[in-house]
Amino acid sequence: MALLVLAIFMLAMTGRASCTWCVCKEMSDSVLQQTLDYACGAGADCGPVHQNGPCFQPNTVRAHCNYAVNSYFQRKGQAQGTCDFKGTATVSASDPSINGCSYPSSVSAAGTSTTPTP
């Protein structure tokens, strides 16, 4: 029994430690739009949230902000402070991916380019 509990504990700890995302906090659309604009202009891959992109839907400022800040966070190697955005975003252990839109959870999945996507 103790071995089973230990195995479950180890699996739980492994799952939590391996993936981290950055998401926008519940705030006004105008504040989140500023965060979205900053992230896209500072190196996030925002192509997927453009119209007809795989992450355009849901077409909300918060959903697009979530994708942009996470892309920025991953491209910066999840470095401390890269998921703050003046207090508008936070680190999460819950995968925010939805409806065929996969959020990167690592630098390798996010790519390493820091060139903004128009």
N, C-alpha and C positions, 0 to 999 in steps of 0.2 A: 504494500500500500504506500509506504513512504517513497519508494522508487517511482510510482505512478505520479504522486504529488510533485516530486522533484522534476520529473519529465514535463509535466504540464507547466510548472513554474518556468522552466528553462525555455519552453516554446513561447510562452507569453512574453518573457523578457526579450527574446530574440526578435519577435514580431514588432515590438515597440521601438527597439533601438535601430532597426534597419531603415525605416522610412520616416521622413519628416517633410511636411509641406508648410508653406506660408499662405495664409488666407487673410482677407480683409475683415476688419471688425464691422459690427453693425453700426453704421454711421450714415449721415445724409449723402444723397447722390452727388452733391456738389463737392463734398470732401473726398469721396471715393474717386470721383472723376479726376481730381487733382493728383491723387495717388496713382491712378491708372496712367495718366499722362506722363508723370515722372518716370514710372517704371519702364514704360515703352520707350521713352526718350533716353533712358540711361542704360539700355542694353538688354532688356527683356525681349523675348521673341513673342511679339504680339500678333503675328500673322494669323495664328489659329482663331483669334477672336474677331478678325475682320469678316465682313459679310461673305457668306458662302464658305467660311472656314469651318473646320470640324468642331470648334468651340464657340461659335457665334451664338448658338442657342444654349441656354436661355439668353435672350438679348436684353440683359439688364446691366447696369453699371457695376453692381456688386459682383456678378458672375464674371464679367470681363476683368474687373479689378483683381479678383481671386487668381485668375489665370496669369495675369501680368506680374503680380508680386511674387507668385510662386516661381515663375520663369526666371525672374531677376535673382531671387534667393538661390535657386539651384545653380544658375550660371556663375554666381559668386561663391560657389562651393559651400553653401550653407554657413558662411562665415558669421560670427557673432555680430549682431547689429544690422545685418542685411535683410531682416524681416521686421523692421520697426516702422519705417516710413512715417516718422513723426507721430508714432503712436496709433496709426490707422490700421496696422496689420499685426498678426501674431503667428507664432509657430504652432502647428497642429500635428498630432499623431494620426488623425483621421483623414483618409484619402478623400479629397473633395471631387474627384473625377465623377462626371455625370454624363448620361445620354451619349455615349460614344466619344466623349471628350476626355482623354487621358492626361492627367496632370503629371508632369515629370516628378520623380521623387529622388533624383540624384543628378549630379553634374553630368554624367555620361548620357543620361536620358534627355537632359535639357540642351545639350550641345555646349560648346565652349566659346562660341563667338560672342563678342560684346558689341557688335555692330547692330544698331537699331533697325528693325524691319519697318519700312514705310507703311 
